[in-house]
Amino acid sequence: MRIARRLQDLAQSDIRRMTRECERVGGLNLGQGICDLPTPPLVRDGAIAAIRENRSTYSFAEGARELREAIARKLGRDNGLQADPATEICVTVGASGAYTAAINALLDPGDGILLFEPYYGYHLNAAVVCGLVPQFVTLCPPDFALHEQALEAAITPSTRAMVVCTPSNPSGKMFSAEELALLARVAKKHDLLVITDEIYEYIRYQGRPHLSPAAVPGLRERTVTIMGLSKTFSITGWRLGYAVAPPELTRAITLVNDLFYVCAPTPLQLGAAAGFEAPRSYFDELQSGYQRKRDAICAALAAARLAPIVPQGAYYVLADCSRLGLATSREAAMRVLEVAGVASVPGSAFYRGDEGEKLLRFCFAKDDGVLDEACRRLRGLR
C-alpha cells in the first residue's frame, strides 16, 4: 500500500516535533503556541451551562445562531465590517478549519496561492494537500515591509489567491494601511482572492490598531476574512474559528465545512458567544498583559545574545541564533533546549531557504511564573 503522492514530501511540523522533544527532557515549552493561560470565566461558564442544558446536538453547518450574531456585532464594533450573520459568516473547527474549507471551496488543484515569507507552516502545507501551487514573497527583517514591485514579480498567470496573516505568526508583523492599499491594488489588477488570518487581532502593542484587509476599499468583495477565538479567550483546544465572506463565497465554504467537519462543537460555540460580551477592559488587559510578557522575553533574549526582532503583534518573537555557531536552526533549537531547558521552534519551519536557519521562534503566551523561569534560564545560556 502507498500513501497519496501529495503527502510524500510532508512531515509533521517542527512546532509539534519540538513539543515532543521538550516533553522528553522535561523542559519549558516556548515552542508551540499552546496558550495555556486561564480561560475567562464568562466563556468557561457559558460552555458549562450549555452542556448542563443538554445543548449538545449538531449546530447548523454555518454555526450556532447565537455565535454568528455575536460575531456580526463584534465585526461591526471592532473591525469596521458589516456582515449578515445568516449568509456571510461560517463558524468552523478553528481558524485552520476555516482556511482549509476556504481553499478547498474556492480554489482548484493547480491554482497558485501566494504566501508571505516567513509564513505559518499550516498555510503552506494545507495548500499543498489541497493540490495548490505555493508561491512566495519574502519579507525581510526587522520590519518585514511589503513592496509592490516584489509582490508583482511573484505573481504568475496561475496565481489565484494570496494569504495575509496580520498580526503575523511567526514574525508579529502587522500590515499597515499603506501596505493593505497596495494589496488591494494588486489584487484588483490580477483578480485575486485574498484570504486573511487575523486570529491574533486583539494581541498587539504600543496601541497599534488592527486593520482588517476586508475593510479596505476594493477588498471586501474579494476577501475571505478568517478569525478565531482560540487566542483571544485562551481556548486553543476548543477549536473554534470563523470565516466571513460575501454570500456566494460563504455558501461554498459552508458546504465544505459540512463535508469535512459537519459543525464546530455546539456547547463550546455557545460558551464562546458569551465571551463577546466581555467588557472592553478585558481586551485592554489582554493587550497590556501580553506586552509585559513580550518585553520580558525580549529582554531575556537580548541578555542571552539571541537578538530579538520585537513583534508588533501576536505572541511570538523571532530571535537571531547566529551566535551559537551552528549550521541549522534545528541544531540551534536543540542546543537551547538541551542546555537551557527551553523549547523554541527552528526558523526553518517558516522559510523555504537559508533565511530561516539563523532564527528561532519563541512563544510567550505562558503563565507569568513559567515565563519568568524560562527567561531566567535563557539569561544563563552560554
C-alpha positions in Angstrom: 0.0 0.0 0.0 1.2 3.6 -0.6 0.2 7.0 0.6 -1.1 9.8 -1.5 1.6 11.5 -3.6 0.7 14.9 -2.3 1.7 13.8 1.2 5.0 12.2 0.3 7.2 15.3 0.9 5.2 16.4 4.1 6.0 15.6 7.7 4.6 16.8 11.0 5.8 20.4 11.6 8.8 21.3 13.7 6.4 23.1 16.0 4.9 19.7 17.1 8.3 18.0 17.0 9.8 20.5 19.4 6.9 20.0 21.8 7.7 16.3 21.9 11.4 17.0 22.4 10.5 19.4 25.2 8.5 16.7 26.9 11.4 14.3 26.5 13.8 16.5 28.5 11.2 17.9 30.9 11.8 21.5 29.6 9.7 24.6 29.4 7.8 24.8 26.2 8.1 28.2 24.5 7.8 26.5 21.1 4.2 25.6 20.3 1.6 28.4 20.7 -0.4 26.3 23.2 -1.6 29.5 25.1 -2.1 27.7 28.5 -3.4 30.8 30.2 -6.7 30.6 32.2 -10.0 30.7 30.2 -12.1 33.7 31.1 -14.9 32.7 33.5 -17.6 34.2 31.2 -16.5 31.8 28.4 -15.9 28.8 30.6 -19.2 29.1 32.4 -21.2 29.7 29.2 -19.9 26.3 27.8 -20.7 24.6 31.1 -24.2 26.0 31.1 -24.8 24.8 27.6 -23.6 21.3 28.5 -25.8 21.2 31.6 -28.8 22.3 29.4 -28.1 19.4 27.1 -27.4 21.7 24.2 -25.0 19.1 22.7 -26.5 18.2 19.4 -25.3 19.4 16.0 -25.5 23.0 15.2 -26.1 24.2 11.7 -23.1 23.7 9.4 -22.6 27.5 9.5 -22.7 27.6 13.3 -25.0 28.3 16.2 -27.2 31.3 15.6 -26.2 32.9 18.9 -22.5 32.8 18.0 -22.9 34.1 14.4 -25.0 37.0 15.7 -22.3 37.8 18.4 -19.7 37.7 15.7 -21.6 40.1 13.5 -21.9 42.6 16.3 -18.2 42.2 17.1 -17.2 42.7 13.4 -19.2 46.0 13.3 -17.8 47.2 16.6 -14.1 46.2 16.2 -13.3 45.6 12.5 -15.5 48.1 10.6 -17.1 45.3 8.8 -20.9 44.7 8.3 -21.7 41.0 7.9 -25.1 39.3 7.7 -25.0 36.5 10.3 -27.4 34.4 8.2 -25.4 34.5 4.9 -21.9 35.8 5.4 -20.5 34.0 8.5 -19.5 30.4 8.9 -18.2 29.0 12.2 -15.5 26.4 11.8 -13.3 24.0 13.6 -10.6 26.5 14.4 -9.2 29.2 12.1 -7.3 26.4 10.5 -10.6 24.7 9.6 -11.8 28.0 8.1 -8.7 28.2 6.0 -9.0 24.5 4.9 -12.7 25.0 4.0 -12.0 28.2 2.1 -9.1 26.9 -0.1 -11.0 23.7 -0.9 -14.2 25.6 -1.7 -12.8 28.5 -3.7 -9.6 27.2 -5.4 -8.8 24.3 -7.8 -5.8 22.0 -7.9 -3.0 23.7 -9.9 -4.0 27.2 -8.8 -1.2 29.4 -7.4 -1.5 30.7 -3.9 0.8 33.4 -2.7 2.3 33.3 0.8 4.4 36.0 2.5 7.6 34.6 4.0 8.1 33.9 6.9 4.9 32.0 6.6 2.8 29.9 9.0 3.5 26.3 8.1 -0.1 25.2 8.1 -0.9 27.8 5.4 1.7 26.2 3.2 1.0 22.5 3.9 -2.8 22.7 3.8 -2.4 24.3 0.4 -0.1 21.6 -0.8 -2.5 18.9 0.4 -5.3 20.8 -1.5 -3.2 20.5 -4.7 -2.4 24.2 -4.9 0.9 25.6 -6.1 2.6 27.7 -3.4 4.3 31.0 -4.5 6.2 33.3 -2.2 7.2 36.8 -1.5 10.0 37.1 1.1 9.7 40.0 3.6 12.9 41.0 5.2 13.5 41.7 8.9 13.4 43.7 11.0 10.3 45.5 9.6 9.2 42.8 7.1 8.0 45.6 4.8 5.9 44.8 1.7 7.0 46.4 -1.6 4.7 46.5 -4.7 7.5 45.6 -7.1 8.3 42.4 -5.2 4.6 41.4 -5.0 4.1 42.0 -8.7 7.2 39.9 -9.5 5.9 36.9 -7.6 2.5 36.8 -9.4 2.2 34.4 -12.4 -0.6 33.5 -14.7 -1.6 30.7 -12.4 -1.9 32.9 -9.2 -5.4 32.9 -7.9 -5.1 33.9 -4.3 -2.9 35.4 -1.6 -2.8 34.8 2.1 -2.4 37.7 4.5 -1.6 36.9 8.1 -1.9 40.0 10.3 -0.7 40.1 13.1 1.7 37.5 11.7 2.8 34.2 13.0 5.8 33.9 13.3 7.1 37.5 12.9 4.5 39.6 14.7 4.3 41.9 11.7 1.1 43.9 11.3 0.3 45.1 7.8 0.0 48.9 7.6 -2.8 50.9 5.9 -0.4 51.7 3.0 0.6 48.0 2.6 -3.1 47.0 2.6 -3.9 49.6 -0.1 -1.0 48.2 -2.1 -2.5 44.7 -1.7 -5.9 46.0 -2.8 -4.5 47.5 -6.0 -2.6 44.3 -6.9 -5.5 42.0 -6.0 -7.9 44.0 -8.2 -5.4 44.3 -11.1 -4.9 40.5 -11.2 -8.4 39.5 -10.0 -7.0 37.7 -6.9 -8.8 36.2 -3.9 -7.5 37.5 -0.6 -7.6 35.1 2.3 -6.7 36.6 5.7 -5.7 35.1 9.0 -6.4 37.5 11.8 -6.6 35.2 14.8 -4.2 37.5 16.8 -6.2 40.6 16.1 -6.5 41.5 19.8 -2.9 40.9 20.7 -1.0 44.0 19.6 1.4 46.5 21.2 2.0 50.2 21.7 -1.6 51.0 20.9 -1.2 49.9 17.3 -4.6 49.4 15.7 -5.6 46.2 13.9 -6.6 46.8 10.3 -8.8 44.1 8.7 -8.0 43.9 5.0 -11.7 43.4 4.1 -12.3 46.9 5.5 -10.0 48.4 2.8 -11.9 49.9 -0.2 -11.9 47.4 -3.0 -11.1 44.3 -0.9 -14.4 43.3 0.8 -15.9 41.6 -2.3 -12.8 39.5 -2.9 -11.8 38.7 0.7 -12.4 35.7 3.0 -11.7 37.0 6.5 -10.6 34.3 8.9 -10.7 34.9 12.6 -10.7 32.7 15.7 -11.4 32.6 19.4 -8.5 30.4 20.5 -6.0 33.1 21.2 -8.4 35.8 22.4 -10.0 33.6 25.1 -7.1 31.1 25.7 -9.2 28.2 24.4 -6.8 26.7 21.8 -8.1 23.2 22.5 -11.8 24.2 21.9 -11.1 24.5 18.1 -13.3 27.5 17.2 -12.8 29.9 14.3 -14.9 31.5 11.6 -14.9 32.8 8.1 -16.6 36.0 6.8 -17.1 36.5 3.1 -19.7 37.6 0.6 -22.8 35.3 0.5 -21.8 33.3 -2.6 -18.3 32.5 -1.2 -19.7 31.7 2.3 -22.2 29.2 0.8 -19.3 27.3 -0.8 -17.2 27.5 2.4 -20.1 26.2 4.5 -20.7 23.3 2.1 -17.1 22.2 2.5 -17.2 22.8 6.3 -20.2 20.5 6.4 -18.5 17.8 4.3 -15.2 17.9 6.3 -16.3 18.7 9.8 -20.2 18.7 10.0 -20.0 21.6 12.6 -17.9 23.0 15.3 -18.7 21.7 18.9 -22.1 23.2 19.8 -21.7 23.8 23.6 -18.3 25.4 23.0 -19.8 27.7 20.4 -22.3 28.8 22.9 -19.7 29.4 25.5 -17.6 31.5 23.1 -20.7 33.5 22.2 -20.8 34.7 25.8 -17.2 35.8 25.6 -18.0 38.5 23.0 -20.0 40.3 25.7 -16.8 40.7 27.8 -16.2 44.4 28.8 -13.7 46.5 26.9 -11.4 46.3 29.9 -10.9 42.5 29.2 -9.4 43.2 25.8 -7.3 46.1 27.2 -5.9 43.9 29.9 -5.2 41.2 27.4 -3.0 43.6 25.4 -1.2 45.1 28.4 -0.6 41.6 29.9 0.9 40.3 26.6 3.0 43.5 26.2 4.5 42.9 29.6 5.3 39.3 28.6 6.8 40.4 25.3 9.1 42.9 26.9 10.3 40.4 29.5 11.2 37.7 26.9 12.8 40.2 24.5 15.0 41.5 27.4 16.0 37.9 28.3 16.8 37.0 24.7 18.9 40.2 24.3 20.8 39.2 27.5 21.4 35.8 26.0 22.8 37.5 22.9 19.9 36.0 20.8 18.9 39.3 19.4 15.1 39.6 19.3 13.0 41.1 16.4 10.5 42.8 18.6 7.0 41.9 17.3 4.2 44.5 16.7 1.5 41.9 17.5 0.8 38.2 18.2 2.6 36.4 21.0 5.7 35.1 19.3 9.2 36.6 18.9 11.8 35.7 16.3 15.4 35.7 17.6 18.8 35.6 15.9 20.6 32.4 16.9 23.7 33.1 14.7 26.0 33.5 17.7 25.5 29.8 18.6 27.6 29.0 15.6 25.5 26.0 14.4 24.8 25.1 10.8 21.0 24.9 11.1 18.2 26.4 13.2 17.1 22.9 14.1 20.5 22.3 15.7 20.3 25.7 17.4 16.8 24.9 18.8 18.1 21.6 20.2 21.1 23.3 21.7 18.9 25.8 23.6 16.6 23.0 24.7 19.4 20.7 25.9 21.5 23.5 27.6 18.8 25.9 29.0 15.8 23.5 29.1 13.7 25.9 27.0 12.0 24.8 23.8 11.7 27.0 20.7 10.9 26.4 17.1 13.6 26.4 14.3 13.2 29.3 11.9 13.4 26.8 9.0 9.8 25.9 9.8 8.8 29.3 8.4 11.1 29.7 5.4 11.9 27.7 2.3 15.6 28.7 2.2 18.5 29.8 4.3 16.9 32.9 5.7 15.3 30.8 8.5 18.5 29.0 9.5 19.6 31.9 11.7 16.3 32.3 13.6 14.4 30.7 16.4 10.8 31.4 17.3 9.7 31.7 21.0 6.1 31.8 22.2 5.4 33.9 25.3 1.7 33.0 25.8 2.6 31.5 29.2 1.8 31.9 32.8 4.0 34.6 34.4 5.7 32.1 36.7 6.6 29.8 33.8 7.7 32.7 31.6 9.9 34.1 34.4 11.6 30.8 34.9 12.2 30.5 31.1 13.6 34.0 31.0 15.9 33.1 33.9 17.2 30.0 32.0 17.7 31.9 28.8 19.7 34.6 30.5 22.1 31.9 31.7 22.6 30.4 28.2 26.2 30.3 27.3 
